[in-house]
Amino acid sequence: MRHVPIAEFKDRLSEYVAAAEAGEEVVITRHGRTVARLVAPEEPQEDVVARRRAVLANMARLREELRARGFPAATPEEIREWINEGRP
């Protein structure tokens, strides 16, 4: 864990971002007090993208299954109404 004054952090931002990407925690201080921490995200970005693609593929498959069973496609207006149901 590195403690870095905010002025130094601003001057060497890319270095500290690289350190965080490598798994190091960078603690940013102002007048000796901790004001922020820079850490790598818990979930790699690739995992997020893969999960979103899987969700979209599942939604497309569900849509096709519903159409095959004879359910009509919902219009954008119907979807908005469903979202707003029960809202004041």
C-alpha positions, 0 to 999 in steps of 0.5 A, a space after each residue: 500500500 502506497 501513501 501519496 500526497 494529492 499533488 504528487 498523485 496528480 503529477 504521476 497519475 498514470 503511474 499510480 493507475 498502473 500500480 492499482 491495475 497491478 493490484 497495489 492499493 494507492 492511498 491518496 492523502 491531503 495534509 497527511 489525512 487519507 482522502 481516497 483510495 485507488 484500487 483495481 476493480 473487483 471484477 475484471 472488465 472482460 468479465 462484465 462485458 461477457 456477463 452483459 453479452 450472456 444476459 442479452 443472448 438469454 433475453 433474445 432466446 426468451 423473446 424467440 421462445 415467447 414468439 414461438 408460443 404465440 405471445 405478441 411482441 410488446 410495443 415501446 409504449 406498452 413497455 413504458 406503461 409496465 415500467 410506470 405501473 404503480 408509480 405516483 
